[in-house]
């Protein structure tokens, strides 16, 4: 009985980690064009920093 509960907990943990990874990748792929556009905009508007001595 104790072994079954432990296996179920491990299985549940693996499912949760898999779901989080899948969600993260989905967001990264879904918002990639918007994130790249925002990054380009920030790079263009950011003035170059003066060289340090």
Predicted model as a PDB file, atoms N, CA, C, CB and O in Angstrom, pLDDT in the B-factor column:
MODEL        1                                                                  
ATOM      1  N   UNK A   1       0.838  -1.193   0.000  1.00 65.00           N  
ATOM      2  CA  UNK A   1       0.000   0.000   0.000  1.00 65.00           C  
ATOM      3  C   UNK A   1       0.876   1.248   0.000  1.00 65.00           C  
ATOM      4  CB  UNK A   1      -0.950   0.003   1.219  1.00 65.00           C  
ATOM      5  O   UNK A   1       0.605   2.193  -0.740  1.00 65.00           O  
ATOM      6  N   UNK A   2       1.923   1.261   0.821  1.00 83.00           N  
ATOM      7  CA  UNK A   2       2.794   2.420   0.908  1.00 83.00           C  
ATOM      8  C   UNK A   2       3.562   2.624  -0.397  1.00 83.00           C  
ATOM      9  CB  UNK A   2       3.765   2.267   2.077  1.00 83.00           C  
ATOM     10  O   UNK A   2       3.775   3.759  -0.823  1.00 83.00           O  
ATOM     11  N   UNK A   3       3.973   1.534  -1.023  1.00 90.00           N  
ATOM     12  CA  UNK A   3       4.721   1.607  -2.276  1.00 90.00           C  
ATOM     13  C   UNK A   3       3.857   2.191  -3.389  1.00 90.00           C  
ATOM     14  CB  UNK A   3       5.234   0.217  -2.677  1.00 90.00           C  
ATOM     15  O   UNK A   3       4.349   2.963  -4.212  1.00 90.00           O  
ATOM     16  N   UNK A   4       2.580   1.832  -3.423  1.00 94.00           N  
ATOM     17  CA  UNK A   4       1.676   2.339  -4.454  1.00 94.00           C  
ATOM     18  C   UNK A   4       1.489   3.853  -4.316  1.00 94.00           C  
ATOM     19  CB  UNK A   4       0.312   1.624  -4.372  1.00 94.00           C  
ATOM     20  O   UNK A   4       1.479   4.575  -5.312  1.00 94.00           O  
ATOM     21  N   UNK A   5       1.345   4.318  -3.099  1.00 92.00           N  
ATOM     22  CA  UNK A   5       1.171   5.757  -2.869  1.00 92.00           C  
ATOM     23  C   UNK A   5       2.416   6.522  -3.297  1.00 92.00           C  
ATOM     24  CB  UNK A   5       0.861   6.037  -1.386  1.00 92.00           C  
ATOM     25  O   UNK A   5       2.323   7.613  -3.861  1.00 92.00           O  
ATOM     26  N   UNK A   6       3.584   5.941  -3.026  1.00 94.00           N  
ATOM     27  CA  UNK A   6       4.829   6.607  -3.410  1.00 94.00           C  
ATOM     28  C   UNK A   6       4.956   6.669  -4.932  1.00 94.00           C  
ATOM     29  CB  UNK A   6       6.045   5.876  -2.801  1.00 94.00           C  
ATOM     30  O   UNK A   6       5.375   7.694  -5.471  1.00 94.00           O  
ATOM     31  N   UNK A   7       4.606   5.608  -5.621  1.00 95.00           N  
ATOM     32  CA  UNK A   7       4.677   5.590  -7.084  1.00 95.00           C  
ATOM     33  C   UNK A   7       3.692   6.583  -7.683  1.00 95.00           C  
ATOM     34  CB  UNK A   7       4.397   4.179  -7.621  1.00 95.00           C  
ATOM     35  O   UNK A   7       4.007   7.250  -8.669  1.00 95.00           O  
ATOM     36  N   UNK A   8       2.503   6.687  -7.098  1.00 96.00           N  
ATOM     37  CA  UNK A   8       1.517   7.652  -7.586  1.00 96.00           C  
ATOM     38  C   UNK A   8       2.007   9.084  -7.405  1.00 96.00           C  
ATOM     39  CB  UNK A   8       0.183   7.461  -6.863  1.00 96.00           C  
ATOM     40  O   UNK A   8       1.783   9.931  -8.270  1.00 96.00           O  
ATOM     41  N   UNK A   9       2.671   9.355  -6.294  1.00 95.00           N  
ATOM     42  CA  UNK A   9       3.200  10.695  -6.043  1.00 95.00           C  
ATOM     43  C   UNK A   9       4.307  11.030  -7.043  1.00 95.00           C  
ATOM     44  CB  UNK A   9       3.732  10.804  -4.600  1.00 95.00           C  
ATOM     45  O   UNK A   9       4.371  12.148  -7.555  1.00 95.00           O  
ATOM     46  N   UNK A  10       5.166  10.068  -7.313  1.00 96.00           N  
ATOM     47  CA  UNK A  10       6.242  10.285  -8.285  1.00 96.00           C  
ATOM     48  C   UNK A  10       5.652  10.521  -9.666  1.00 96.00           C  
ATOM     49  CB  UNK A  10       7.215   9.080  -8.313  1.00 96.00           C  
ATOM     50  O   UNK A  10       6.077  11.427 -10.383  1.00 96.00           O  
ATOM     51  N   UNK A  11       4.678   9.710 -10.036  1.00 97.00           N  
ATOM     52  CA  UNK A  11       4.035   9.850 -11.343  1.00 97.00           C  
ATOM     53  C   UNK A  11       3.365  11.221 -11.467  1.00 97.00           C  
ATOM     54  CB  UNK A  11       2.997   8.724 -11.558  1.00 97.00           C  
ATOM     55  O   UNK A  11       3.459  11.871 -12.508  1.00 97.00           O  
ATOM     56  N   UNK A  12       2.698  11.648 -10.416  1.00 97.00           N  
ATOM     57  CA  UNK A  12       2.046  12.959 -10.431  1.00 97.00           C  
ATOM     58  C   UNK A  12       3.075  14.074 -10.575  1.00 97.00           C  
ATOM     59  CB  UNK A  12       1.219  13.165  -9.153  1.00 97.00           C  
ATOM     60  O   UNK A  12       2.848  15.039 -11.303  1.00 97.00           O  
ATOM     61  N   UNK A  13       4.189  13.948  -9.895  1.00 97.00           N  
ATOM     62  CA  UNK A  13       5.241  14.949  -9.999  1.00 97.00           C  
ATOM     63  C   UNK A  13       5.805  15.032 -11.408  1.00 97.00           C  
ATOM     64  CB  UNK A  13       6.350  14.643  -9.019  1.00 97.00           C  
ATOM     65  O   UNK A  13       6.059  16.122 -11.920  1.00 97.00           O  
ATOM     66  N   UNK A  14       5.998  13.883 -12.026  1.00 98.00           N  
ATOM     67  CA  UNK A  14       6.510  13.865 -13.400  1.00 98.00           C  
ATOM     68  C   UNK A  14       5.518  14.515 -14.348  1.00 98.00           C  
ATOM     69  CB  UNK A  14       6.807  12.425 -13.850  1.00 98.00           C  
ATOM     70  O   UNK A  14       5.914  15.251 -15.252  1.00 98.00           O  
ATOM     71  N   UNK A  15       4.232  14.252 -14.153  1.00 98.00           N  
ATOM     72  CA  UNK A  15       3.202  14.849 -15.003  1.00 98.00           C  
ATOM     73  C   UNK A  15       3.185  16.366 -14.828  1.00 98.00           C  
ATOM     74  CB  UNK A  15       1.814  14.254 -14.675  1.00 98.00           C  
ATOM     75  O   UNK A  15       3.053  17.098 -15.810  1.00 98.00           O  
ATOM     76  N   UNK A  16       3.314  16.839 -13.611  1.00 98.00           N  
ATOM     77  CA  UNK A  16       3.303  18.283 -13.353  1.00 98.00           C  
ATOM     78  C   UNK A  16       4.512  18.956 -14.002  1.00 98.00           C  
ATOM     79  CB  UNK A  16       3.289  18.561 -11.834  1.00 98.00           C  
ATOM     80  O   UNK A  16       4.376  20.006 -14.630  1.00 98.00           O  
ATOM     81  N   UNK A  17       5.686  18.360 -13.852  1.00 98.00           N  
ATOM     82  CA  UNK A  17       6.897  18.933 -14.448  1.00 98.00           C  
ATOM     83  C   UNK A  17       6.775  18.938 -15.970  1.00 98.00           C  
ATOM     84  CB  UNK A  17       8.158  18.140 -14.007  1.00 98.00           C  
ATOM     85  O   UNK A  17       7.166  19.907 -16.620  1.00 98.00           O  
ATOM     86  N   UNK A  18       6.241  17.873 -16.534  1.00 97.00           N  
ATOM     87  CA  UNK A  18       6.040  17.813 -17.978  1.00 97.00           C  
ATOM     88  C   UNK A  18       5.060  18.874 -18.456  1.00 97.00           C  
ATOM     89  CB  UNK A  18       5.545  16.436 -18.382  1.00 97.00           C  
ATOM     90  O   UNK A  18       5.278  19.502 -19.492  1.00 97.00           O  
ATOM     91  N   UNK A  19       3.992  19.076 -17.714  1.00 98.00           N  
ATOM     92  CA  UNK A  19       2.999  20.082 -18.085  1.00 98.00           C  
ATOM     93  C   UNK A  19       3.595  21.491 -18.010  1.00 98.00           C  
ATOM     94  CB  UNK A  19       1.763  19.977 -17.172  1.00 98.00           C  
ATOM     95  O   UNK A  19       3.316  22.329 -18.868  1.00 98.00           O  
ATOM     96  N   UNK A  20       4.405  21.751 -16.997  1.00 98.00           N  
ATOM     97  CA  UNK A  20       5.054  23.059 -16.888  1.00 98.00           C  
ATOM     98  C   UNK A  20       6.029  23.296 -18.038  1.00 98.00           C  
ATOM     99  CB  UNK A  20       5.788  23.176 -15.550  1.00 98.00           C  
ATOM    100  O   UNK A  20       6.081  24.392 -18.596  1.00 98.00           O  
ATOM    101  N   UNK A  21       6.795  22.277 -18.390  1.00 97.00           N  
ATOM    102  CA  UNK A  21       7.739  22.407 -19.505  1.00 97.00           C  
ATOM    103  C   UNK A  21       6.984  22.637 -20.815  1.00 97.00           C  
ATOM    104  CB  UNK A  21       8.635  21.146 -19.613  1.00 97.00           C  
ATOM    105  O   UNK A  21       7.385  23.470 -21.627  1.00 97.00           O  
ATOM    106  N   UNK A  22       5.902  21.904 -21.017  1.00 97.00           N  
ATOM    107  CA  UNK A  22       5.108  22.067 -22.229  1.00 97.00           C  
ATOM    108  C   UNK A  22       4.507  23.468 -22.298  1.00 97.00           C  
ATOM    109  CB  UNK A  22       3.999  21.009 -22.288  1.00 97.00           C  
ATOM    110  O   UNK A  22       4.512  24.092 -23.360  1.00 97.00           O  
ATOM    111  N   UNK A  23       3.994  23.961 -21.187  1.00 96.00           N  
ATOM    112  CA  UNK A  23       3.429  25.305 -21.147  1.00 96.00           C  
ATOM    113  C   UNK A  23       4.469  26.370 -21.416  1.00 96.00           C  
ATOM    114  CB  UNK A  23       2.781  25.556 -19.814  1.00 96.00           C  
ATOM    115  O   UNK A  23       4.202  27.335 -22.133  1.00 96.00           O  
ATOM    116  N   UNK A  24       5.651  26.206 -20.849  1.00 95.00           N  
ATOM    117  CA  UNK A  24       6.733  27.164 -21.069  1.00 95.00           C  
ATOM    118  C   UNK A  24       7.118  27.215 -22.549  1.00 95.00           C  
ATOM    119  CB  UNK A  24       7.959  26.797 -20.211  1.00 95.00           C  
ATOM    120  O   UNK A  24       7.248  28.292 -23.131  1.00 95.00           O  
ATOM    121  N   UNK A  25       7.299  26.032 -23.148  1.00 95.00           N  
ATOM    122  CA  UNK A  25       7.669  25.987 -24.560  1.00 95.00           C  
ATOM    123  C   UNK A  25       6.570  26.555 -25.447  1.00 95.00           C  
ATOM    124  CB  UNK A  25       7.983  24.560 -24.975  1.00 95.00           C  
ATOM    125  O   UNK A  25       6.852  27.220 -26.444  1.00 95.00           O  
ATOM    126  N   UNK A  26       5.326  26.294 -25.088  1.00 94.00           N  
ATOM    127  CA  UNK A  26       4.212  26.828 -25.865  1.00 94.00           C  
ATOM    128  C   UNK A  26       4.212  28.357 -25.832  1.00 94.00           C  
ATOM    129  CB  UNK A  26       2.878  26.284 -25.331  1.00 94.00           C  
ATOM    130  O   UNK A  26       4.018  29.002 -26.862  1.00 94.00           O  
ATOM    131  N   UNK A  27       4.425  28.927 -24.663  1.00 92.00           N  
ATOM    132  CA  UNK A  27       4.476  30.388 -24.553  1.00 92.00           C  
ATOM    133  C   UNK A  27       5.660  30.960 -25.322  1.00 92.00           C  
ATOM    134  CB  UNK A  27       4.555  30.810 -23.082  1.00 92.00           C  
ATOM    135  O   UNK A  27       5.533  31.987 -25.989  1.00 92.00           O  
ATOM    136  N   UNK A  28       6.813  30.298 -25.230  1.00 90.00           N  
ATOM    137  CA  UNK A  28       7.989  30.782 -25.946  1.00 90.00           C  
ATOM    138  C   UNK A  28       7.766  30.765 -27.448  1.00 90.00           C  
ATOM    139  CB  UNK A  28       9.210  29.944 -25.591  1.00 90.00           C  
ATOM    140  O   UNK A  28       8.112  31.723 -28.139  1.00 90.00           O  
ATOM    141  N   UNK A  29       7.196  29.693 -27.956  1.00 92.00           N  
ATOM    142  CA  UNK A  29       6.956  29.593 -29.392  1.00 92.00           C  
ATOM    143  C   UNK A  29       5.822  30.510 -29.835  1.00 92.00           C  
ATOM    144  CB  UNK A  29       6.640  28.153 -29.774  1.00 92.00           C  
ATOM    145  O   UNK A  29       5.882  31.091 -30.919  1.00 92.00           O  
ATOM    146  N   UNK A  30       4.800  30.642 -29.015  1.00 92.00           N  
ATOM    147  CA  UNK A  30       3.656  31.467 -29.381  1.00 92.00           C  
ATOM    148  C   UNK A  30       3.949  32.947 -29.391  1.00 92.00           C  
ATOM    149  CB  UNK A  30       2.536  31.206 -28.455  1.00 92.00           C  
ATOM    150  O   UNK A  30       3.431  33.679 -30.235  1.00 92.00           O  
ATOM    151  N   UNK A  31       4.776  33.400 -28.461  1.00 90.00           N  
ATOM    152  CA  UNK A  31       5.062  34.824 -28.347  1.00 90.00           C  
ATOM    153  C   UNK A  31       6.409  35.207 -28.933  1.00 90.00           C  
ATOM    154  CB  UNK A  31       5.008  35.238 -26.911  1.00 90.00           C  
ATOM    155  O   UNK A  31       6.841  36.349 -28.772  1.00 90.00           O  
ATOM    156  N   UNK A  32       7.081  34.292 -29.605  1.00 90.00           N  
ATOM    157  CA  UNK A  32       8.411  34.574 -30.139  1.00 90.00           C  
ATOM    158  C   UNK A  32       8.441  35.798 -31.060  1.00 90.00           C  
ATOM    159  CB  UNK A  32       8.921  33.367 -30.888  1.00 90.00           C  
ATOM    160  O   UNK A  32       9.327  36.638 -30.906  1.00 90.00           O  
ATOM    161  N   UNK A  33       7.509  35.933 -32.010  1.00 88.00           N  
ATOM    162  CA  UNK A  33       7.568  37.127 -32.874  1.00 88.00           C  
ATOM    163  C   UNK A  33       7.423  38.432 -32.087  1.00 88.00           C  
ATOM    164  CB  UNK A  33       6.474  37.053 -33.936  1.00 88.00           C  
ATOM    165  O   UNK A  33       8.095  39.417 -32.394  1.00 88.00           O  
ATOM    166  N   UNK A  34       6.564  38.445 -31.092  1.00 88.00           N  
ATOM    167  CA  UNK A  34       6.354  39.651 -30.294  1.00 88.00           C  
ATOM    168  C   UNK A  34       7.569  39.958 -29.429  1.00 88.00           C  
ATOM    169  CB  UNK A  34       5.113  39.498 -29.416  1.00 88.00           C  
ATOM    170  O   UNK A  34       7.951  41.117 -29.271  1.00 88.00           O  
ATOM    171  N   UNK A  35       8.179  38.906 -28.867  1.00 84.00           N  
ATOM    172  CA  UNK A  35       9.359  39.112 -28.033  1.00 84.00           C  
ATOM    173  C   UNK A  35      10.537  39.614 -28.856  1.00 84.00           C  
ATOM    174  CB  UNK A  35       9.735  37.819 -27.317  1.00 84.00           C  
ATOM    175  O   UNK A  35      11.283  40.484 -28.407  1.00 84.00           O  
ATOM    176  N   UNK A  36      10.710  39.070 -30.065  1.00 88.00           N  
ATOM    177  CA  UNK A  36      11.805  39.530 -30.923  1.00 88.00           C  
ATOM    178  C   UNK A  36      11.594  40.981 -31.346  1.00 88.00           C  
ATOM    179  CB  UNK A  36      11.929  38.632 -32.164  1.00 88.00           C  
ATOM    180  O   UNK A  36      12.545  41.762 -31.377  1.00 88.00           O  
ATOM    181  N   UNK A  37      10.360  41.342 -31.670  1.00 89.00           N  
ATOM    182  CA  UNK A  37      10.064  42.721 -32.080  1.00 89.00           C  
ATOM    183  C   UNK A  37      10.327  43.685 -30.917  1.00 89.00           C  
ATOM    184  CB  UNK A  37       8.589  42.845 -32.564  1.00 89.00           C  
ATOM    185  O   UNK A  37      10.889  44.761 -31.121  1.00 89.00           O  
ATOM    186  N   UNK A  38       9.932  43.310 -29.719  1.00 87.00           N  
ATOM    187  CA  UNK A  38      10.164  44.158 -28.547  1.00 87.00           C  
ATOM    188  C   UNK A  38      11.653  44.297 -28.270  1.00 87.00           C  
ATOM    189  CB  UNK A  38       9.450  43.586 -27.313  1.00 87.00           C  
ATOM    190  O   UNK A  38      12.119  45.379 -27.911  1.00 87.00           O  
ATOM    191  N   UNK A  39      12.398  43.218 -28.434  1.00 86.00           N  
ATOM    192  CA  UNK A  39      13.841  43.269 -28.195  1.00 86.00           C  
ATOM    193  C   UNK A  39      14.527  44.176 -29.216  1.00 86.00           C  
ATOM    194  CB  UNK A  39      14.447  41.854 -28.249  1.00 86.00           C  
ATOM    195  O   UNK A  39      15.414  44.951 -28.862  1.00 86.00           O  
ATOM    196  N   UNK A  40      14.119  44.080 -30.477  1.00 88.00           N  
ATOM    197  CA  UNK A  40      14.690  44.948 -31.506  1.00 88.00           C  
ATOM    198  C   UNK A  40      14.374  46.411 -31.217  1.00 88.00           C  
ATOM    199  CB  UNK A  40      14.161  44.557 -32.894  1.00 88.00           C  
ATOM    200  O   UNK A  40      15.226  47.282 -31.397  1.00 88.00           O  
ATOM    201  N   UNK A  41      13.158  46.678 -30.771  1.00 88.00           N  
ATOM    202  CA  UNK A  41      12.773  48.053 -30.454  1.00 88.00           C  
ATOM    203  C   UNK A  41      13.609  48.602 -29.307  1.00 88.00           C  
ATOM    204  CB  UNK A  41      11.284  48.125 -30.102  1.00 88.00           C  
ATOM    205  O   UNK A  41      14.031  49.758 -29.336  1.00 88.00           O  
ATOM    206  N   UNK A  42      13.845  47.770 -28.299  1.00 84.00           N  
ATOM    207  CA  UNK A  42      14.657  48.216 -27.166  1.00 84.00           C  
ATOM    208  C   UNK A  42      16.097  48.463 -27.589  1.00 84.00           C  
ATOM    209  CB  UNK A  42      14.611  47.186 -26.037  1.00 84.00           C  
ATOM    210  O   UNK A  42      16.720  49.419 -27.128  1.00 84.00           O  
ATOM    211  N   UNK A  43      16.630  47.621 -28.451  1.00 84.00           N  
ATOM    212  CA  UNK A  43      18.010  47.796 -28.898  1.00 84.00           C  
ATOM    213  C   UNK A  43      18.171  49.069 -29.723  1.00 84.00           C  
ATOM    214  CB  UNK A  43      18.461  46.584 -29.713  1.00 84.00           C  
ATOM    215  O   UNK A  43      19.196  49.745 -29.630  1.00 84.00           O  
ATOM    216  N   UNK A  44      17.169  49.397 -30.525  1.00 83.00           N  
ATOM    217  CA  UNK A  44      17.248  50.605 -31.352  1.00 83.00           C  
ATOM    218  C   UNK A  44      17.115  51.873 -30.510  1.00 83.00           C  
ATOM    219  CB  UNK A  44      16.162  50.579 -32.429  1.00 83.00           C  
ATOM    220  O   UNK A  44      17.779  52.871 -30.788  1.00 83.00           O  
ATOM    221  N   UNK A  45      16.270  51.842 -29.495  1.00 79.00           N  
ATOM    222  CA  UNK A  45      16.023  53.037 -28.699  1.00 79.00           C  
ATOM    223  C   UNK A  45      17.053  53.226 -27.595  1.00 79.00           C  
ATOM    224  CB  UNK A  45      14.644  52.977 -28.099  1.00 79.00           C  
ATOM    225  O   UNK A  45      17.139  54.309 -27.017  1.00 79.00           O  
ATOM    226  N   UNK A  46      17.833  52.198 -27.293  1.00 65.00           N  
ATOM    227  CA  UNK A  46      18.819  52.268 -26.221  1.00 65.00           C  
ATOM    228  C   UNK A  46      20.097  52.919 -26.739  1.00 65.00           C  
ATOM    229  CB  UNK A  46      19.117  50.861 -25.654  1.00 65.00           C  
ATOM    230  O   UNK A  46      20.739  52.360 -27.628  1.00 65.00           O  
ATOM    231  N   UNK A  47      20.486  54.071 -26.221  1.00 67.00           N  
ATOM    232  CA  UNK A  47      21.726  54.702 -26.704  1.00 67.00           C  
ATOM    233  C   UNK A  47      22.936  53.882 -26.257  1.00 67.00           C  
ATOM    234  CB  UNK A  47      21.842  56.168 -26.183  1.00 67.00           C  
ATOM    235  O   UNK A  47      22.921  53.275 -25.186  1.00 67.00           O  
ATOM    236  N   UNK A  48      23.969  53.870 -27.072  1.00 65.00           N  
ATOM    237  CA  UNK A  48      25.167  53.106 -26.672  1.00 65.00           C  
ATOM    238  C   UNK A  48      25.828  53.736 -25.449  1.00 65.00           C  
ATOM    239  CB  UNK A  48      26.182  53.030 -27.840  1.00 65.00           C  
ATOM    240  O   UNK A  48      25.871  54.958 -25.303  1.00 65.00           O  
ATOM    241  N   UNK A  49      26.328  52.891 -24.599  1.00 67.00           N  
ATOM    242  CA  UNK A  49      26.962  53.410 -23.389  1.00 67.00           C  
ATOM    243  C   UNK A  49      28.398  53.844 -23.726  1.00 67.00           C  
ATOM    244  CB  UNK A  49      26.954  52.334 -22.246  1.00 67.00           C  
ATOM    245  O   UNK A  49      29.044  53.251 -24.590  1.00 67.00           O  
ATOM    246  N   UNK A  50      28.881  54.868 -23.045  1.00 68.00           N  
ATOM    247  CA  UNK A  50      30.260  55.326 -23.318  1.00 68.00           C  
ATOM    248  C   UNK A  50      31.261  54.274 -22.832  1.00 68.00           C  
ATOM    249  CB  UNK A  50      30.539  56.706 -22.624  1.00 68.00           C  
ATOM    250  O   UNK A  50      31.007  53.562 -21.861  1.00 68.00           O  
ATOM    251  N   UNK A  51      32.384  54.192 -23.513  1.00 70.00           N  
ATOM    252  CA  UNK A  51      33.390  53.189 -23.088  1.00 70.00           C  
ATOM    253  C   UNK A  51      33.948  53.546 -21.709  1.00 70.00           C  
ATOM    254  CB  UNK A  51      34.554  53.096 -24.127  1.00 70.00           C  
ATOM    255  O   UNK A  51      34.190  54.713 -21.399  1.00 70.00           O  
ATOM    256  N   UNK A  52      34.143  52.525 -20.903  1.00 69.00           N  
ATOM    257  CA  UNK A  52      34.688  52.761 -19.555  1.00 69.00           C  
ATOM    258  C   UNK A  52      36.213  52.731 -19.625  1.00 69.00           C  
ATOM    259  CB  UNK A  52      34.160  51.691 -18.534  1.00 69.00           C  
ATOM    260  O   UNK A  52      36.801  52.037 -20.454  1.00 69.00           O  
ATOM    261  N   UNK A  53      36.830  53.495 -18.740  1.00 65.00           N  
ATOM    262  CA  UNK A  53      38.294  53.568 -18.749  1.00 65.00           C  
ATOM    263  C   UNK A  53      38.881  52.886 -17.571  1.00 65.00           C  
ATOM    264  CB  UNK A  53      38.761  54.986 -18.783  1.00 65.00           C  
ATOM    265  O   UNK A  53      40.102  52.852 -17.422  1.00 65.00           O  
TER     266      UNK A  53                                                      
ENDMDL                                                                          
END                                                                             
